[in-house]
Every structure is written in C-alpha cells, then in structure tokens.
C-alpha cells in the first residue's frame, strides 16, 4: 500500500556471545527470528536456510565485533543467490 520494498530481507544482529537473525517480509507484515549461540558457522547456516525458506535475496550484517566472523562464514559459503551487504555501524549519540 505504501510502495515499500516487498522482498524479504534478512537482518543480522550480533553481540558478544550470540547472533539474532531476523527475516522480515513486508507483504505479510511478519518477521521470523532465530537466535544462535553456537558460533558463526551455525549463524551462517541459519541465514542460508532462512534465505531459502523465505525467499530472501539480501542479508544485511554489521561488521562490528562478532559480525565479522559471521560475514566471513557467509562469504566462504559462496552463496550466489544471496546479496550480502556489510554495514559498518557507529553510535548515533543521541
């Protein structure tokens, strides 16, 4: 209705010991969330599975801290159907 991008996008959020992966589908107004605590390779595996299940073509991942390891695992998998967008996040200082 608002002419939003209707394709599913996967967002990755990392902290010091886990990764939260969210697949957001604007058409259905739903989001699907998985939290991984067993390493970057497991997170990359879940991202690959979620992209296939929800037909996502893009994953956005921050390169801060643990996100670098997840990004490296995704690049090593050489997923041709997935656009991996690395983002360098900085504090908004509000």
Buried (B, 14 or more C-beta within 10 A) or exposed (E): EEEEEEBBBBBBBBEEEBBBBBBBBBEEEEEBEBEBEEBBBBBBBBBBEBBEEBEBEBBBBBBEEBBBBBBEBBEEBEBEEBEBBBEEEEEEEE
